[in-house]
Amino acid sequence: VTKRLRGIDGIAGSYSIRRVTVQADVGRTELVAVEPGSQTEDVYQFKSGDPNTAWPAVRSEASVVVSEPYSYRYDVGVGDTLRLQTDRGKQGFAIRGVYYDYGSDLGVVLMSRSTYERFYDDRGVSGLAFTTDDTTSVDALIADMRAEVAGLQDVLIRSNKSLRETSMKVFDRTFTITTVLRLLAVAVAFIGVLTALMALALERRREMGVLRASGMTPPQVGGYLTLQSGLMGAIAGILSLPLGYLLAYVLVFVINKRSFGWTLQLTVPMDVLVQSLVLAVGAALLAGLYPTWRMAQSSPAVALQGE
């Protein structure tokens, strides 16, 4: 099957993958053996370690790289030695790098195929990865692959695009709760601003009455109060930015790491910050419409009764 798939026209390159579970000095470990190629360094992004020296060592020596969850779970990293039970007895493998990985919360150890075959009497293949040239249609190539191995063996063939789309759907479903929480936070903030402005309207009736009696028109009073509402929203939005960043930092580098063993690359897009400020000001202005209208339309005579 492997030879047939690799012989199909349109394939620019390929490498095999072997996944097995072995015993290590830290416990049961998922070991992945791959054939490092020219694009390997682009596929595996290092968190620690130098890829320029790590990959040559992995290709030629008894060296491995480990995923971030594995490094966190078993407290190992660059410079440590990982002892694995092989068909040649227990062998020590130098850890040359730690790479980002979100496929397993237990983590994996990555080894070159040549090193794997040197220590294990196993020539099996768990999967194949293919690259195509720019002129080849991926969908047509997948159809050719399925036709080539039809009736020989059940093979699951997927493109990176479909796999990425499926992964994003899973992530979107996972983080739907965050969208709901954001909407609830906006609703609570809206009600809070509305309640605060209504309370201020009652407390400042006489102040508004004095302004009206001094010659301010209802539109001028309304503009004055609208400006106050906008400033409240702007101040709340500005204060929320560092607090939001702190919450995101804790979520990414504390909660996620303790729950899954991996971290995300934290980025702060400027458009999101601007949206937050606009949303805060907009919610405050919207919440202030009714209290502003009530205070602007209040009668100065009624407001100044008892003065």
N, C-alpha and C positions, 0 to 999 in steps of 0.2 A: 504493500500500500504506500509506504514512504517513497519508494522509487518511482511509482506511477505518478504520485502527486508532484514530486519534484521535477518530473520530466515534461510536465504540461507547458505548452508555449505561453509566454507572457510573464513568467516568473523571473524576477531579477535576482532574487536571493532567498535563502531559507535557512532555518536552524531548528534543531530538535529540542524538546523539553522533556525532562524526566522528573517526576515527582514521586518521592518515596518517604516513608517515615523510618527514621533511624533512632538509635539510642545515643544520647550525648551525656556528658558528665553533669549537665544541668537538667536532664530529663528527656522525654520523647520530643524529637525535633523533626519538623518537616524539611526535607532536603530537596532542593531543586537544582538539577544539573542542566546547564545550557551550553550551547556552542557560541561563545562570545564572537560577534562579528563586527563589521564596520559601524553598524548603527546601535550597538549595545550601549555605548556611552550616552546616547540620546534617550534611550528607553528608561534607563535607571538613573534617577537624579539623586546625587549623594547629599546626605545631611552632614556627615562628617567623613573625613578622609579625603585624599587626593585621587581623583579618578585617573589622572595621568600616570600615576605609579601603581594604583590598585589593580587596574585591569591587566596590565602586563604580568603582575605577580599572580593574579588569579589564573591566567592562561598557562603559566609555565611552572608555578610552584604549588606547594600544598597550602594554598591560601583560599580564603572565602570572603564574601561580603554578606552581611546580615541585614535584614529589614529593620526599620525603626521599632515596630512592636516587639520584635525578638530582642533587640538591644535593651528595651525598657523592661520587658518581663523578666529577663534573666540577668540584667545588670552587667552586660558585656559590651565592649566597644572596641574601637581601633586600638591595636597594640596588644589586645588580649589573645590568648590561645584557646581555641575550642576543641575539646577532645571528643571525637566521634567513634562509635563502634563500627568498624568496617569488616569486610571479609578478610582483611590482613591483620586483624586485631585492632586495638585502640590506637588511633592516630591523632596527633595534634595538628590543627590547622590554624594558621595565623589569620586574624580578622583584619582585613585591609580597609574596610569601609562600612558605613551604615547608610542605607538608601531609604528614601521615602517609599512606603508601600501601604496600600489600603485594602488589599485583598484578604488579609487574615489578621485577626486581632491577637493571635498567638505568635505570629511571625514565622519567617522562613530563613533558611540558610542557603545562599546561592553559591554554587560551585561550577567550575568549568567541566564540560563533558569529558575532556581528556583526563582530568584529575579524577573524576568519578570512576571512569573505566579502569584507572590504575589501581584503585583501592576496592572496587566492587565488581563482582562477577555478574554484571547485569547489563544487557545491551538493549533493554526495552525502551520504548518511546511512549510517553504519555501525551505528547502534543507536538504540533509543528507550527512554526510561524513563517509566513511568507511575505515578501515584499514584491511589488510590481513596478514596471517602468511606467513612465508618464502616459504612454499611448494605450495602455491596457485598461479595459473596463473591469472594475472589480466585480460587479454583479455577473458579468459574462464569465469571468474566470472562476467564480464560485460555482456557477452552473456547470462548467466543464469539469471541475473537480468532483462534484457530486456524481456526474455521469461516469467519470473514470473509475470510481470506487463502488459504484452501485452493485449490490449483490455480493461484494467481497467482505465488507465489514461496515458496521454502523459507525459513521463518522459525523461528528458535529462540526460544521464549517460556518464561521461567522466572520464578517468584516469588522475592522476596528470601528468603522462608523456606526454600525448597528449595535456593537457592544457599548460604545460610548453613549448612544442614545438611550439604551436600556439602563445603563448606570445612572444617567441623569434623571430618568424617570423615577428610579428608586430613591435617589437623593431628594428629588422634589417631594415625593410622598413622605419621606422621613422628616423633612423640615417644614412640612405643611403647618405643624403646630406653631412654629415660629411666626408664620404669617398671621395665624389666628391671634397669637399673643400680641403681635404688633397692632392689629386692629383693636383689640381690647384695650391696649395701652392708650391708643388715640382716643377711644370712646371715654375712658376714665378721665383722661386729661381734659377732654372737651367738657364733660360734666363738672369737673373740678373748677375750671375757669368760669363756666357759666354760674355756678353756685357762688364763687367768690365775687364776681361782678354784681350779682343780685344783692349780696350782702352789702357790698360797697354802695350800691344804689340807695339802699335804705339808710345807711350810715351817713351818706353825703347829700341827703336831700336838701338840707339847709345851705350847704356850700353851693350846690347847683342853683338854689333859689337866689342866693346873693349874686352869683354870676349873671343869672337872667335879669335880676333887678338892676344890675350895673350896666346893662345894655347889650349883653351877648344874645344873639339870636339862637333859636333851636338848632339850625345847621351848624353854627359855630360851636355850640356845646357838644353836639354830636361828633364833630370833627375832633374836638379836644379829647373826648372819651374814647373815640376810635384810636387815636394816637396812643393813648395809655394802654389800650388792649393790645395793640401791635407791639409796643415796647415790652409788655409782659410776655408775649409769645416769643419775641426775639431773645430776651434774657433767658427764658426757659430753654429755648433751642440751643443757645450758646453753652449753657451749663450742661446740657445733655450730651454734647460732643465728647468731652473727656470721660464722662461717666459711661457712655456707650462704648468708647474704645476700651476702657478698663474691663467692662463686662465681656466684650469680645475676646480680650486677651485671656481672661480667666477661663472662658469657655473653650478656647482653642488649646491653650498650653497647660491647663490644669484639669478641667472636667473631661475633655476628649482624651487626653493622655492617660488619665487614670481609668477611664472606662474602656478604651479601645487600644491604648498603647501607641497611637499615632497622633501627629499634629498636622495642621494645615499651614500653608503659607499665608500669613496674615497680611492683607493689603487694605489700604484705606482709600477707596476711589473718591475723588473730589465731588463727582456728581451725586453720590449718596449723601455726603455731608451737606451739599447745597439743598438737596431734597428734604433733608431733615429740618433745616432751618426754615425753608418755605412752608413745610407742613406745620411746624410749630406756630409760625406767624399766622398762617391761614386758619388754623383751628382756633387760635385766640381771637382773631377778628370775627370769625363766624359765631363763636360763643358770645362775643360781646355785642352782637347786633340788637338782641332784644333788650338787655339792660340799658344800652345806649339810647335806644328809642324811647324807653320808659322815662329815663332821666331828662332827655332833651324835650319831651313833651309835657313834663310836669309843670304845674302852675306855680309861678313864684309866690303868689299870695298864699297858697296852701302850704308851700314849703317853709315860708317864713312866719307862719302862725306862732304866736307866743313870743316873738322877738320884740 
